[in-house]
Every structure is written in C-alpha cells, then in structure tokens.
C-alpha cells in the first residue's frame, strides 16, 4: 500500500460539522447575552426614571397647598397659584405639567416607565383623627412586569404647618 498525505472526505465532513456546531452555539450564546444586556439596560433606565419621578413627586407634594386625585391624575395646587398635574395612564410616559394661575404652561416633564406596568394612585389620610381637614398622604404604587411580587411604592406627604 502506498501512503497518501491529506484528509479523507469523512474526516473533513466530521471536522466541518463540529466547527458548525460550535459556531451555532457561540452565536446563540452571543444573542442571549445581547438580549439579557438590553433587558438589564431597559430595567436600569426604568428604575432611574422611577427614582426621578419619586423625587419630583415628593418635592411637589411637600410644597402643595391642596391635593386632589381624579382617577389616575394627581392635581397639586401650589401656594404660589400654580397648578402641577401628574398624569399616570397606560402609556409608556407619565407626564408632569406646571401651569400658572392664568393656565399658561410653565414647564412639563415626562417619565419613561414600562407600558406594561400597573399603576395605582390614591390619597390616604395621615391620621385617623380628622381625615377631612388634615393633609393627605399621596401613595403611588408601580408594579413592573418583571417584578410583579415586588411593587414599588412611593409615598409623599405635604409639609406640616408649624
């Protein structure tokens, strides 16, 4: 028998199938990492927006003279005759608008929250003694779709008079 240098067809097919399987697994892993990274990035943005919303809400409620909740709309009457309105609807944006006493738009802001989130807004009395005359606590609960068992609760109270 003579000795030949090179590979047989079966060796080439086996080698190519192993390489293709490794490439397929690598590409699947890369896709999984990219998807996971995008979800983590989106979640971080939503958490940051919720923090920003909480800070603005606490500041505005703290300086509000009168507080009213109509469905998913929070209306704050300020002591300087301006009106701040927060709208929490089923869209991807929550909005905040500030209008002067003559209904001119002073400022507006939007908060990006996952559109699949569930939102509950309610007023609750700070104490049980005089719930009609005492200021109310604003309670905003946001349930994110990736954390349904851990809702985010934002509480904001007006400043108490001295």
N, C-alpha and C positions, 0 to 999 in steps of 0.2 A: 504494500500500500504506500501510496505517496502522501506526504503530509502537506496540507494546504494551510496557508495563513489567511485569517479573516474569520467572520462570524457566519453562522448558518442563519437561514431565514427564521427559524423558530426562535433562536436566541434574540434576534432583532425584534421580533414581534413581542416577546416577553418583556424585553427591556423597554420598548415603547409603551406598552400597556402599564407598566409600573410607573414610568415618568408621567404619563397622562393621569393616572390615578392620584399621584402626588400633587400635580398641578391643580386638579379639580378640588382636592381637599384644601389646598392652600387658598385658592380663590374663594371657596366657601367660607373659610375662616376669616379672610380679609373682609368679605361682605358682612359677616356677623359683627366683626369689630367696628366697622364703619357705622352700621345700624345702631349698635349699642352706644357708640360715641355720640351720634346725633340725638338719641333719646336722652342721654345724660346732659348734653348741652341744652336741649329744649327744657328739660326739667330745671336746670340751674337758672335759665332765663325766667321761667315762670315763678320760681321761688324768689328771685330778685325783684320781680315786679310785684309780688305779693308783699314783700317787705316794704317796698316803696309806697304801695297803697296803704299799708298799715300805718306807716309814719305820717303820711298826709292826712289820713282819716283821724288819727289821734290828735294831731295838731289842730285840725279844723273843728272837730267836735269839742275839743278843750276850750276853744275861744268862741264857740257858738252861744248865741243868746237863746234861740229857740230851735228845737229839733223836731222833725216830722218825718215819718216813714209812710210812703204811699206805694204799695206793692214792693217792687224792687228798686225804689227810688228813695234816696235819703236827701232831705232838704234841710239845710242849715241856714238859719237867719243869723247873720253876724251882728255884732254890736255897732259896727260902722256902716250899717244899712246896705251891706252887700249880701248876696244870696249865693250859697255854694250848693251845687246839686251833684250828687253821685248817682250814676245810673248803673245798675248791675243787672244786665239782661243776659240772654242766652247767646249773645255774640261773642266773638273772641276778644273784644275790647270792653273794658269797663271805662267809663268816662267820668270826668270831674270838670265842671264848668263853674266859673265865678262870674256873676253878673252884678252890676251896680244897681242902686235903687231905681234908676230910670231904665232898667232892663238892657243896658249896653253890656256886651261881652267884654269882660276884663281879661280873663285868661281861661284856658282849657287845657286839659291833660288827658291822656289815655294810658291804660294799664293793660298789658297783654297777658291774658290768663287763658289757659287751655279751654277751648269752647265746649269740651265735654265735661267740664267741671260743674258741680251743682252748688248753687249759692242760696243761702238763707240770710235774710236781714230782718232784725226785729229790735224793738225797744223794750227794755225791761227796767222796772223801777229800781233805783239804787237801794231804797229801803222800803219796808212794808208799812211804815207809819203813815205817810202821806203820799201815796203814789201819784196822785193827780197834780200836786203842787211842787213836788220835788223834781229835780232834773232826772232824766232817764239815761241809762247806760245803753250805748249802741253795741249790738252784738252782730257781727258779720261772720258767718261760717262758710268756708270754701272747702268743698270736698273734691280733691283732684282725682282723676280717673285711675292713676297708678297707685294711689294710696286711699282706697275707699274706707278703710277701717281707721284711718288717722286724719280726720278733718282738721283743717287749720281754723282756729277761732281767734278773731280779732275783737278785742273789747276796747271801747273808747268811751270816756266819761267826760262830761263838761267840768270845768273848774268850779269848785265850790266857792260861793261868795264868803268873804271874811266876816 
